[in-house]
Amino acid sequence: MLGHADSHPERGRGGAPGGTERVGGSSQSHACLVDEGGVWWSAVESQGGSVLTQGEADEAGTDAGTRPHPQPRFELTGNVERTLDPKGRLVIPAQIRAHFDDGVFLLPWAGPSVALIPTDEFRKIERRLRKKQRETMSDPDAHLALTSLATHAFPDAQGRVFIPEPTRQHGHLTDELLVVGRMNRLELWEPTAFRAKQAAMTVALEAQIFTEAL
């Protein structure tokens, strides 16, 4: 079941829920794009100049100051069942395909699962790890794992991405899999393994929300 709550009553492009609000001196437009089972993702696009703090600049790998161009931010949520084709390729849903136009990094991930990280997000992660490594705040092996285990791929004209067999084996992925939105990335899970974790995940979420509310 796919899901994303959007409180804006206005309608955006393509009839999707959407709207515009002012945030921190710049406007943000919201739109939800709908897959065949429900809402798959939301896009939040900043418009206008906004000032980067030093922390934001470090994360983005640039200088503090005014952001000269709108910076789109995509929030991937929900989950949907998908099937790998006989060649081990995954079709990225058409509604979010543009987010991966610059390529995607495939990485063995915790779970076990397989992470699909858009190129710009992968570069942000790499810069953060390298910065922490310079400041001796991070294990050097973390950066080594990131760069040595990742595979860079580009969707073809049909939006298909080939997942190498060793990467599929890490996530125990066969024909059927679950594509899970994790805000700035997708994760591919073996469906039974993911559902086995759902009860524990729900308990942990409820406990965290209750703790934060106190």
Buried (B, 14 or more C-beta within 10 A) or exposed (E): EBEBEBEBEEEBEEEBBBBBEEEEEBBBBBBBBBBEEEBBBBBEBBBBEBEBEEEEBBBBEEEEEEBEEBBBEBBBBBBBEBEBEEEBBBBBBEBBEEBBEEBBBBBBBEBBBBBBBBBBBBBBBBBBBBBBBEEEEBEEEEBEBBEEBBBEBEBEEEBBBBBEEEBBEBBBBEEEBBBBBBEBBBBBBBBEBBEEEEEEEEEEEEEEEEEEEE
